[in-house]
Amino acid sequence: MLELLSLGIAVYLVLLLFIFIGVSKSNAPNRNSLSVTVSVVVAARNEQQHIAACLESLVQQTYPREQLEILIVDDRSQDATVEIVQSYSSSHRNLRLIKISDLTSSNSKQNPQSLHASEQIHFEHRLPAKKYALTQGILASKGKIVFVTDADCIVPNCWVEEMLRYFDSETGMVVGPLAIRTSNATLLQTLIEIENYFKIILTKAGIENHFPLTAQGGSLAFRREIFQALGGFASIGHSLSGDDDLWLHQIHSRTSWKIRFANSPKIWVTTLPPTNWREFWRQHLRHFSASRYYPWQTKLFYLGWHLSNLMLFLSPLITLLWFPQFFWYTQLFLGLKLGADVILIWKGSQILNFPFSLKYFIPFELFYLFDNIVIGSLAHLVSVSWKE
């Protein structure tokens, strides 16, 4: 028993050290922003409550308008999303609306013989709704660098300009931080916010260590030529989710382009958290569903991370009931794990400039375990959908 516990704490601390080293690495942007044509693509379905704020932040970008186009792809919205976008496009010449009335009819109208090579791959591999919408937006765009965010996100006015500072001649993709914006947050939303900060730590650590773990679709930028060379999202079309993390893994494993994390405090994109447990459950089932298709190395990392975490939490109870002679060892190991977690999150908060308080630390630890063990496991067993 003691040997098993020792193995668990050793695995956990080794992986935590990997994360600590990655998040601690410096990653300064280039002195000058890359000067290229840019396309921002947003897929939207029934986003009348959020789309105006998103559009307002996009049209206020400091990047030159003559080099920036904004494409909103409406995926069969049944609310006022289209009307809101049209009101903005009428007064902003660099903003366009693309409407997808029906996936089947959209596919059937295309002649595969007339398509570009990457588009032919897309035609032959039916894509889930959001990936299809993003693909149509990217294919209709003209920019050399494609930016992607979500319709419920608000981006800083220097988002494009600052993200471009992380591109150089060897960089093919830049991943930015996505934060939760809350006011009068419930306990659930507070825990979601803390967990999201930890996900940002994992994102930066993986990218800096050249072992990408995850990414968030609210703040991504990549070269158009990569999208064309990889045949778009065809290779990850079997997953409903994954236009962020699976796409990150594809670029890492199938190209020689560098991937960078943009940790400038100027470019934190914000999004809203789920308002209740049902929304949280559905959203995280969808997000976790992409992990079925992670590279085996990434799966092994997360398996070791979560199982060792679970073992260290359960070991005091198990030993108290069946192996009381080891109870104090488990208390020691659990305390060591919690102390290491505090140091990691504190370090991440200093580097990434997010708030950190011990007030919700223990509730977060339990919430993180439940989310990743319970919901993460169920996501491999149940079907999920983007939106109703």
C-alpha positions as CSV (number, residue, x, y, z in Angstrom):
1,M,0.0,0.0,0.0
2,L,2.7,2.4,0.9
3,E,4.5,1.7,-2.3
4,L,1.4,2.5,-4.3
5,L,0.9,5.7,-2.5
6,S,4.5,6.7,-3.1
7,L,4.1,6.0,-6.8
8,G,1.0,8.1,-6.9
9,I,2.6,11.1,-5.2
10,A,5.7,10.7,-7.4
11,V,3.7,10.6,-10.6
12,Y,1.7,13.7,-9.5
13,L,4.7,15.7,-8.5
14,V,6.6,14.9,-11.7
15,L,3.7,16.0,-13.9
16,L,3.2,19.1,-11.7
17,L,6.9,19.9,-12.1
18,F,6.5,19.6,-15.9
19,I,3.6,22.2,-15.7
20,F,5.5,24.4,-13.3
21,I,8.6,24.5,-15.7
22,G,6.4,25.3,-18.7
23,V,4.4,28.0,-17.1
24,S,7.5,29.7,-15.8
25,K,9.2,30.0,-19.2
26,S,9.4,33.5,-20.6
27,N,7.7,34.2,-23.9
28,A,8.1,37.8,-24.8
29,P,6.3,39.1,-28.0
30,N,8.3,40.5,-30.9
31,R,9.0,44.2,-30.9
32,N,6.8,44.9,-33.9
33,S,3.5,43.5,-35.0
34,L,3.4,41.4,-38.2
35,S,1.9,43.4,-41.0
36,V,-0.4,41.1,-43.0
37,T,-4.0,40.7,-44.1
38,V,-6.1,39.2,-41.3
39,S,-9.5,37.5,-41.3
40,V,-11.5,37.1,-38.0
41,V,-14.0,34.3,-38.3
42,V,-16.9,33.8,-35.8
43,A,-19.5,31.0,-35.9
44,A,-22.8,32.0,-34.4
45,R,-26.1,30.3,-33.7
46,N,-28.8,31.9,-31.7
47,E,-26.5,34.5,-30.1
48,Q,-28.8,37.5,-30.0
49,Q,-27.9,38.1,-26.3
50,H,-24.2,38.2,-26.9
51,I,-23.3,39.0,-30.5
52,A,-23.6,42.8,-30.3
53,A,-21.0,43.0,-27.6
54,C,-18.7,40.7,-29.6
55,L,-19.1,42.7,-32.8
56,E,-18.6,46.0,-30.9
57,S,-15.2,44.7,-29.7
58,L,-14.2,43.4,-33.1
59,V,-15.0,46.6,-35.0
60,Q,-13.0,48.6,-32.5
61,Q,-9.7,46.8,-33.3
62,T,-6.6,49.0,-33.5
63,Y,-5.3,47.0,-36.5
64,P,-5.7,48.9,-39.8
65,R,-9.1,48.3,-41.2
66,E,-7.8,48.0,-44.8
67,Q,-5.9,44.8,-43.7
68,L,-8.7,43.4,-41.5
69,E,-11.9,41.6,-42.4
70,I,-14.5,40.2,-40.0
71,L,-16.7,37.3,-41.1
72,I,-19.7,36.2,-39.0
73,V,-21.0,32.8,-40.1
74,D,-24.7,32.4,-39.0
75,D,-25.4,28.8,-38.5
76,R,-29.2,28.7,-38.9
77,S,-30.1,31.0,-36.1
78,Q,-33.8,31.3,-35.2
79,D,-33.5,34.5,-33.2
80,A,-32.4,38.0,-34.0
81,T,-28.7,37.1,-34.6
82,V,-28.8,37.8,-38.3
83,E,-30.5,41.2,-38.0
84,I,-28.0,42.3,-35.4
85,V,-25.0,41.3,-37.6
86,Q,-26.6,43.0,-40.6
87,S,-27.0,46.2,-38.7
88,Y,-23.3,46.2,-38.0
89,S,-22.2,45.2,-41.5
90,S,-24.2,48.0,-43.0
91,S,-22.0,50.5,-41.2
92,H,-18.7,48.6,-41.3
93,R,-17.4,47.8,-44.7
94,N,-14.9,45.2,-43.4
95,L,-17.6,43.1,-41.7
96,R,-19.5,40.4,-43.7
97,L,-22.3,38.0,-42.9
98,I,-22.3,34.5,-44.2
99,K,-25.5,32.5,-43.8
100,I,-25.8,28.8,-43.6
101,S,-29.5,27.9,-43.9
102,D,-29.1,24.2,-43.9
103,L,-26.0,21.9,-43.8
104,T,-27.4,19.4,-46.2
105,S,-28.5,21.9,-48.8
106,S,-25.2,23.8,-48.5
107,N,-23.2,20.6,-49.2
108,S,-25.5,19.4,-52.0
109,K,-25.2,22.7,-53.9
110,Q,-21.4,22.4,-54.3
111,N,-19.7,20.8,-57.2
112,P,-16.7,18.9,-55.8
113,Q,-14.9,19.2,-59.2
114,S,-14.7,22.9,-58.9
115,L,-13.3,23.1,-55.4
116,H,-9.8,23.9,-54.2
117,A,-7.9,20.8,-52.9
118,S,-8.6,21.6,-49.3
119,E,-12.2,22.3,-50.1
120,Q,-12.5,18.9,-51.8
121,I,-11.4,17.2,-48.6
122,H,-14.0,19.2,-46.7
123,F,-16.7,18.1,-49.2
124,E,-15.8,14.5,-48.8
125,H,-15.8,14.6,-45.0
126,R,-19.0,15.8,-43.5
127,L,-18.3,18.1,-40.7
128,P,-20.1,18.8,-37.4
129,A,-22.1,22.1,-37.4
130,K,-19.6,24.4,-35.8
131,K,-16.6,23.1,-37.8
132,Y,-18.6,23.4,-41.0
133,A,-19.6,27.0,-40.1
134,L,-16.0,27.9,-39.3
135,T,-14.8,26.2,-42.5
136,Q,-17.2,28.2,-44.7
137,G,-16.0,31.4,-43.1
138,I,-12.3,30.5,-43.6
139,L,-12.9,29.5,-47.2
140,A,-14.7,32.8,-47.8
141,S,-12.0,34.8,-46.2
142,K,-8.9,36.4,-47.7
143,G,-6.5,37.0,-44.9
144,K,-3.1,35.3,-44.6
145,I,-3.7,34.9,-40.9
146,V,-7.0,33.6,-39.6
147,F,-8.3,34.6,-36.2
148,V,-11.0,32.6,-34.5
149,T,-13.2,33.6,-31.5
150,D,-16.6,32.8,-30.2
151,A,-19.8,34.8,-30.5
152,D,-20.2,35.2,-26.8
153,C,-16.6,36.5,-26.4
154,I,-15.4,40.1,-26.0
155,V,-11.9,40.8,-27.3
156,P,-9.7,43.7,-26.3
157,N,-9.3,46.4,-29.0
158,C,-5.6,45.5,-29.4
159,W,-6.3,41.8,-29.7
160,V,-5.4,41.3,-33.4
161,E,-2.4,43.7,-33.2
162,E,-0.9,42.2,-30.1
163,M,-1.5,38.5,-31.1
164,L,0.3,39.2,-34.4
165,R,3.4,40.2,-32.3
166,Y,3.9,36.6,-31.4
167,F,4.1,35.5,-35.1
168,D,7.5,35.3,-36.8
169,S,8.7,33.5,-39.9
170,E,8.6,30.1,-38.1
171,T,5.4,30.5,-36.2
172,G,2.2,29.0,-37.6
173,M,-0.2,29.3,-34.7
174,V,-0.7,31.5,-31.7
175,V,-2.9,30.6,-28.8
176,G,-4.3,33.3,-26.5
177,P,-5.8,33.3,-23.0
178,L,-9.6,33.1,-22.5
179,A,-10.9,34.3,-19.2
180,I,-14.3,34.1,-17.6
181,R,-16.0,37.4,-16.9
182,T,-18.4,37.5,-14.0
183,S,-20.3,39.9,-11.9
184,N,-22.2,38.8,-8.8
185,A,-20.9,35.3,-9.5
186,T,-22.5,32.3,-7.9
187,L,-20.3,29.7,-6.2
188,L,-20.5,27.5,-9.3
189,Q,-19.4,30.4,-11.6
190,T,-16.5,31.2,-9.2
191,L,-15.3,27.7,-9.3
192,I,-15.6,27.6,-13.1
193,E,-13.5,30.8,-13.2
194,I,-10.8,29.3,-11.1
195,E,-10.8,26.1,-13.1
196,N,-10.5,28.2,-16.3
197,Y,-7.4,29.9,-14.9
198,F,-5.9,26.5,-14.2
199,K,-6.7,25.5,-17.8
200,I,-4.7,28.6,-19.0
201,I,-1.8,27.4,-16.9
202,L,-2.0,24.0,-18.6
203,T,-2.3,25.6,-22.0
204,K,0.8,27.8,-21.6
205,A,2.8,25.0,-19.9
206,G,2.1,22.5,-22.7
207,I,2.9,24.9,-25.5
208,E,6.1,26.2,-23.9
209,N,7.3,22.6,-23.3
210,H,6.6,21.6,-26.9
211,F,4.0,19.2,-25.7
212,P,0.6,20.9,-26.4
213,L,-2.1,19.8,-24.0
214,T,-5.1,22.0,-24.7
215,A,-6.4,25.3,-26.2
216,Q,-9.5,27.5,-26.0
217,G,-11.3,28.4,-29.1
218,G,-12.1,32.0,-28.0
219,S,-8.6,33.2,-28.9
220,L,-6.7,31.4,-31.7
221,A,-4.8,32.6,-34.7
222,F,-3.1,30.5,-37.4
223,R,-1.8,30.8,-41.0
224,R,-4.2,30.2,-43.8
225,E,-1.7,28.0,-45.6
226,I,-1.7,25.6,-42.7
227,F,-5.5,25.3,-43.0
228,Q,-5.2,24.6,-46.7
229,A,-2.2,22.2,-46.3
230,L,-4.0,20.1,-43.7
231,G,-7.3,19.9,-45.6
232,G,-9.1,22.1,-43.1
233,F,-10.8,20.3,-40.2
234,A,-11.3,17.1,-42.2
235,S,-9.0,15.1,-40.1
236,I,-10.9,16.0,-36.9
237,G,-14.3,16.1,-38.4
238,H,-15.4,13.0,-36.5
239,S,-15.4,15.0,-33.2
240,L,-18.2,17.5,-32.5
241,S,-15.8,19.6,-30.5
242,G,-12.1,20.1,-31.0
243,D,-11.8,23.1,-33.3
244,D,-9.4,24.4,-30.7
245,D,-7.5,21.6,-28.9
246,L,-7.7,18.9,-31.6
247,W,-6.7,21.6,-34.2
248,L,-3.7,22.5,-32.0
249,H,-2.6,18.8,-31.9
250,Q,-3.0,18.5,-35.7
251,I,-0.7,21.5,-36.3
252,H,1.8,20.3,-33.8
253,S,2.0,16.7,-35.1
254,R,1.5,17.2,-38.8
255,T,3.5,20.4,-39.5
256,S,6.9,21.8,-38.6
257,W,5.5,25.2,-37.7
258,K,6.1,26.6,-34.2
259,I,3.2,27.2,-31.8
260,R,3.3,30.1,-29.3
261,F,1.3,31.1,-26.3
262,A,0.4,34.8,-26.1
263,N,0.5,35.7,-22.4
264,S,0.3,39.5,-22.7
265,P,-2.1,40.9,-20.2
266,K,-3.4,43.2,-23.0
267,I,-5.1,40.5,-24.9
268,W,-7.2,38.5,-22.5
269,V,-10.4,37.6,-24.3
270,T,-13.4,37.2,-22.0
271,T,-16.4,35.0,-22.2
272,L,-19.4,34.3,-19.9
273,P,-19.7,31.2,-17.7
274,P,-22.6,28.8,-17.6
275,T,-25.4,30.2,-15.4
276,N,-26.5,26.9,-13.9
277,W,-25.5,23.3,-13.4
278,R,-27.4,22.1,-16.5
279,E,-25.5,24.5,-18.8
280,F,-22.2,23.7,-17.1
281,W,-22.9,19.9,-17.5
282,R,-23.7,20.2,-21.2
283,Q,-20.9,22.6,-22.0
284,H,-18.2,20.5,-20.3
285,L,-19.5,17.2,-21.7
286,R,-19.1,18.8,-25.1
287,H,-15.6,20.1,-24.3
288,F,-14.4,16.8,-22.9
289,S,-15.8,14.8,-25.8
290,A,-12.8,15.9,-27.9
291,S,-10.4,14.2,-25.6
292,R,-11.4,10.9,-27.0
293,Y,-9.3,11.8,-30.0
294,Y,-6.2,13.2,-28.3
295,P,-2.8,11.8,-29.2
296,W,-2.0,8.8,-27.0
297,Q,0.9,10.8,-25.3
298,T,-1.6,13.5,-24.2
299,K,-4.1,10.9,-23.0
300,L,-1.3,9.2,-21.0
301,F,-0.4,12.6,-19.4
302,Y,-4.0,13.3,-18.4
303,L,-4.6,9.7,-17.2
304,G,-1.5,9.9,-14.9
305,W,-2.5,13.4,-13.7
306,H,-6.1,12.7,-12.9
307,L,-5.7,9.2,-11.5
308,S,-2.9,10.2,-9.2
309,N,-4.9,13.2,-8.1
310,L,-7.9,11.0,-7.4
311,M,-5.8,8.5,-5.5
312,L,-4.2,11.1,-3.3
313,F,-7.6,12.5,-2.4
314,L,-9.2,9.1,-1.6
315,S,-6.2,7.5,0.1
316,P,-6.9,9.0,3.6
317,L,-10.4,7.5,3.6
318,I,-9.3,4.1,2.2
319,T,-6.5,3.8,4.7
320,L,-8.7,5.0,7.6
321,L,-11.2,2.2,6.9
322,W,-8.9,-0.7,5.8
323,F,-5.2,0.2,6.4
324,P,-5.1,2.4,9.5
325,Q,-1.4,1.9,9.9
326,F,-0.8,4.0,6.8
327,F,-3.3,6.8,7.6
328,W,-0.8,9.4,8.6
329,Y,1.3,8.7,5.5
330,T,-1.7,9.5,3.3
331,Q,-2.3,12.7,5.3
332,L,1.3,13.7,4.6
333,F,1.0,12.9,0.9
334,L,-2.3,14.7,0.5
335,G,-0.8,17.8,2.3
336,L,2.2,17.7,0.0
337,K,-0.1,17.5,-3.1
338,L,-2.2,20.5,-1.9
339,G,0.8,22.5,-1.0
340,A,2.3,21.9,-4.4
341,D,-1.0,22.9,-6.1
342,V,-1.0,26.2,-4.1
343,I,2.5,27.0,-5.3
344,L,1.7,26.2,-8.9
345,I,-1.5,28.2,-9.1
346,W,0.2,31.1,-7.2
347,K,3.1,31.0,-9.7
348,G,0.7,30.9,-12.6
349,S,-1.2,33.9,-11.2
350,Q,2.0,35.9,-11.0
351,I,3.1,35.1,-14.6
352,L,-0.3,35.3,-16.2
353,N,-1.7,38.2,-14.2
354,F,-4.9,36.6,-12.8
355,P,-6.2,36.9,-9.3
356,F,-5.6,34.1,-6.8
357,S,-7.2,33.7,-3.3
358,L,-7.0,30.7,-0.9
359,K,-10.6,31.3,0.0
360,Y,-12.0,28.9,-2.6
361,F,-8.9,26.7,-3.0
362,I,-10.3,23.5,-1.3
363,P,-13.7,23.8,-3.0
364,F,-11.9,24.2,-6.3
365,E,-9.8,21.1,-5.7
366,L,-12.9,19.0,-5.2
367,F,-14.8,20.7,-8.0
368,Y,-11.8,20.1,-10.4
369,L,-11.7,16.4,-9.4
370,F,-15.5,16.0,-10.0
371,D,-15.4,17.8,-13.3
372,N,-12.5,15.9,-14.8
373,I,-13.2,12.4,-13.3
374,V,-16.9,12.3,-13.5
375,I,-17.9,14.6,-16.4
376,G,-14.7,13.8,-18.3
377,S,-15.3,10.1,-18.1
378,L,-19.0,10.4,-19.1
379,A,-18.0,12.5,-22.1
380,H,-16.5,9.3,-23.6
381,L,-19.7,7.4,-23.2
382,V,-22.6,9.8,-24.1
383,S,-23.5,11.7,-27.3
384,V,-23.2,15.5,-27.2
385,S,-24.5,18.4,-29.3
386,W,-23.3,21.9,-30.1
387,K,-26.6,23.7,-29.6
388,E,-30.2,22.9,-29.8
